């Protein structure tokens, strides 16, 4: 039987074990010494909640799937019909090719050909590496078209610190600004986190707080990285870092997942190069000239 998530590619480094899959070049599993770091899914299941998927050429939502580029009105397929949005790009359900693999690395590629709403061919590549720093992910996208192509990129991992629900965990999100949303979960602007329930600049327990918002104005270290940390009461923790090309991180407590048994079991911590609805607003879009490439890095580190 062929697994719903396609080919299963195992990566091993000492007591680190990860499984990435050919459908969407996604992450299905990551654990260290038997402790889960990633809230994944079983090999005989279809990916749910965009769990671990690659989000190219846009992350998050495009309102009504409608946008305009170079004087042309474009209409994307409404892949979130309940809210009448186009969501999470074009490559998350494609079958990717494993170009190379070693014991702790894998390189996966795919081509997204022109389609209604996005008339550019793009090549995408994901490089996974598992080592002492954890799981490192490098995404590269090349515009193979004949005209400039707008682009945003993201990913949809879920962290766990080993607790039954994220309510018990302490969360640290070093970001000064959050993006409130209105109808269809489209941002209505941006606001300082100061004085709001969404301020996690000082680590604190999540409790019953619901979050499904993007953060920006990220605090970065000397390497240009911003790190989000989820910690259990027993001290076990998982962190996710984004490199300099990712200016936004979506935090999702999982309350809206269709399967009630999956809600709040892991924390969605989603690297994004642009905010929701960026194809409409134009905010933080990368524009690739023909044959130009973009590269970004993020990773998951157990602590």
C-alpha positions in Angstrom: 0.0 0.0 0.0 1.3 3.5 -0.8 1.2 5.8 2.2 -1.1 8.8 1.8 1.8 11.2 2.4 4.0 9.4 -0.2 7.6 8.3 0.1 8.9 8.2 3.7 12.4 9.6 4.1 14.0 8.8 7.4 16.7 11.1 8.8 18.8 10.0 11.7 21.5 11.8 13.8 22.5 10.1 17.0 19.2 10.0 19.0 17.5 12.4 16.7 14.9 10.9 14.3 12.9 12.7 11.7 10.7 11.5 8.8 10.0 13.8 5.9 7.6 12.9 3.1 7.3 13.3 -0.6 3.8 14.8 -0.6 4.4 18.5 0.0 8.0 17.9 1.0 6.6 18.0 4.5 7.7 16.9 7.9 5.7 14.0 9.4 7.7 13.2 12.5 10.6 14.5 14.6 11.6 13.1 18.0 14.7 13.1 20.1 15.5 10.1 22.3 11.9 9.0 21.9 10.5 12.4 23.0 8.4 14.1 20.3 9.5 17.5 19.3 7.1 17.8 16.3 3.3 17.2 16.6 3.0 15.0 13.5 0.8 12.3 12.2 1.0 8.5 11.5 2.3 7.0 8.3 -1.1 5.5 7.4 -2.8 8.9 7.7 -3.3 11.9 5.3 -1.7 15.1 6.5 -4.2 17.2 8.5 -4.1 20.9 9.4 -1.3 21.5 6.9 0.9 19.7 9.4 4.5 20.2 8.3 3.7 21.3 4.8 5.6 23.6 2.5 3.8 26.8 1.6 4.9 28.2 -1.7 4.3 30.6 -3.6 2.4 32.1 -0.7 1.6 31.1 2.9 -1.6 31.7 4.8 -4.6 33.3 3.0 -5.5 35.4 -0.1 -8.9 36.9 0.4 -11.5 35.5 -2.1 -8.5 34.3 -4.0 -8.6 37.5 -6.0 -5.5 39.7 -6.6 -4.1 42.0 -9.3 -0.6 41.9 -10.8 0.9 44.0 -13.6 -2.6 45.3 -14.6 -4.1 41.8 -14.8 -6.9 40.5 -12.5 -6.1 37.0 -11.2 -8.3 34.4 -9.6 -6.8 31.6 -7.5 -8.7 28.4 -6.7 -10.6 28.7 -3.4 -8.9 26.0 -1.4 -10.5 27.2 1.9 -14.1 27.2 0.7 -15.6 27.7 4.1 -14.0 31.1 4.4 -13.8 31.8 0.6 -10.0 32.1 0.6 -7.1 30.6 -1.3 -4.8 29.2 1.3 -1.2 28.0 1.7 0.1 28.1 -1.9 0.3 25.5 -4.7 2.9 22.9 -3.7 1.6 21.4 -0.5 -0.2 18.5 -2.1 2.3 18.0 -5.0 4.5 14.9 -5.2 8.1 16.0 -4.7 11.2 14.2 -6.0 13.9 13.0 -3.7 17.1 14.2 -5.5 19.6 13.1 -2.9 19.7 11.5 0.6 22.3 10.6 3.2 21.7 9.3 6.7 20.9 12.8 8.1 20.1 14.9 5.0 17.6 15.0 2.1 17.1 17.2 -0.9 13.6 17.4 -2.4 12.4 19.2 -5.5 9.3 20.0 -7.5 8.0 22.2 -10.3 4.7 24.1 -10.0 3.6 24.9 -13.5 1.4 27.9 -14.4 -2.2 27.6 -13.4 -5.2 29.9 -13.0 -4.3 32.7 -10.6 -0.6 32.1 -10.7 0.8 32.1 -14.3 4.5 31.5 -13.5 6.4 28.2 -13.5 8.5 27.9 -10.4 11.1 25.3 -9.3 11.1 24.7 -5.5 13.8 22.9 -3.5 13.8 21.9 0.2 17.1 20.8 1.9 16.6 19.0 5.2 19.5 18.5 7.6 19.4 16.8 11.0 22.4 17.3 13.3 23.4 18.5 16.8 21.5 21.8 16.2 18.3 19.9 15.4 16.3 20.0 12.1 17.4 22.7 9.7 15.3 23.5 6.6 16.5 25.5 3.6 13.9 26.5 0.9 14.9 27.7 -2.5 12.5 28.9 -5.2 13.5 29.8 -8.8 11.3 31.7 -11.3 11.3 29.8 -14.5 8.9 32.1 -16.3 9.6 34.9 -18.7 8.3 37.8 -16.5 8.8 38.9 -12.9 7.0 36.6 -10.4 5.8 37.7 -7.0 6.6 35.3 -4.2 6.1 34.6 -0.6 7.1 31.4 1.3 6.3 29.7 4.5 6.0 26.4 6.3 3.5 24.9 8.7 5.2 22.9 11.5 3.5 22.2 14.9 5.7 22.0 18.0 5.1 19.9 21.1 7.0 19.9 24.4 5.5 16.5 25.2 2.4 17.7 27.0 -1.1 16.4 26.2 -2.2 20.0 25.4 -0.4 23.2 24.8 -2.4 24.8 27.6 0.1 23.5 30.1 3.1 25.0 28.3 5.0 28.3 28.7 5.3 30.2 25.4 7.9 32.8 24.4 7.3 34.8 21.2 9.8 37.6 21.0 7.8 39.9 18.7 6.5 43.5 19.2 3.6 43.5 16.8 0.6 41.3 16.0 -1.8 41.4 13.1 -5.5 41.4 14.2 -7.8 39.9 11.7 -11.4 40.4 10.7 -13.7 38.6 8.3 -12.1 35.6 6.6 -9.1 35.9 8.9 -7.6 38.6 6.8 -5.5 41.2 8.7 -7.2 44.5 9.4 -3.9 46.3 10.3 -1.1 45.8 12.9 -0.9 46.7 16.6 1.7 46.6 19.4 1.4 43.4 21.5 1.9 45.5 24.6 -1.1 45.3 26.9 -2.9 42.6 24.8 -3.5 38.9 25.5 -1.1 38.2 22.7 2.0 39.5 24.3 4.4 36.6 24.9 7.6 38.6 24.9 8.0 37.5 28.5 7.5 33.7 28.6 4.2 32.8 30.2 1.7 29.9 30.4 -0.6 29.6 27.4 -3.6 28.4 29.5 -6.9 28.8 27.7 -5.7 31.6 25.4 -6.6 31.1 21.8 -4.2 32.4 19.2 -4.3 32.3 15.4 -2.4 35.5 14.4 0.7 36.6 12.7 3.5 38.3 14.6 6.2 40.7 13.2 8.8 43.1 14.4 10.7 40.1 15.5 13.6 40.2 18.0 16.7 38.7 16.5 20.1 37.5 17.8 23.5 38.1 16.4 22.9 35.5 13.6 19.7 37.3 12.5 17.5 34.6 13.9 14.3 34.9 15.9 13.4 32.0 18.2 10.0 30.9 19.5 10.1 28.6 22.5 7.5 26.2 23.9 8.3 24.7 27.3 6.6 22.1 29.4 6.4 22.3 33.2 9.0 19.6 33.5 11.5 21.7 31.6 11.3 19.9 28.3 11.1 22.4 25.5 11.1 22.8 21.7 12.1 25.9 19.8 11.7 27.1 16.3 14.0 29.7 14.7 13.6 31.7 11.5 16.4 33.3 9.6 16.6 36.9 8.3 14.3 36.3 5.3 11.3 35.4 7.4 9.8 38.6 8.9 6.5 37.0 10.1 5.6 34.1 12.3 2.0 32.8 12.7 1.2 31.3 16.1 -1.8 28.9 16.0 -3.1 27.1 19.1 -5.1 24.7 16.9 -8.6 25.6 18.1 -10.0 25.6 14.6 -8.7 22.2 13.4 -11.6 20.1 12.0 -10.7 17.1 14.2 -11.5 17.9 17.9 -9.0 15.3 19.1 -6.2 17.3 17.4 -7.0 20.7 18.8 -4.4 22.3 21.1 -2.2 19.2 21.1 0.6 21.0 19.2 1.4 24.6 18.6 1.5 25.8 15.0 4.6 28.0 14.7 4.7 29.0 11.0 7.6 30.8 9.4 6.3 33.3 6.8 8.2 35.8 4.6 5.0 37.9 4.2 1.8 38.5 6.1 -1.6 36.9 5.2 -3.2 38.4 2.1 0.2 39.7 0.8 -0.7 39.1 -2.8 -3.4 41.7 -2.4 -1.6 44.2 -0.1 1.8 43.7 -1.7 3.4 43.8 1.7 6.8 42.1 1.9 6.4 40.3 -1.4 9.6 39.1 -3.1 9.6 39.7 -6.9 11.8 37.3 -8.7 13.1 38.2 -12.2 13.3 35.3 -14.7 15.8 32.7 -13.5 16.3 34.6 -10.2 16.2 32.5 -7.0 15.2 33.2 -3.4 16.5 31.2 -0.4 15.4 31.1 3.2 16.2 29.1 6.3 14.4 28.0 9.5 14.8 25.1 11.9 13.5 23.2 14.9 15.8 22.7 17.9 14.9 20.6 21.0 16.0 22.1 24.3 
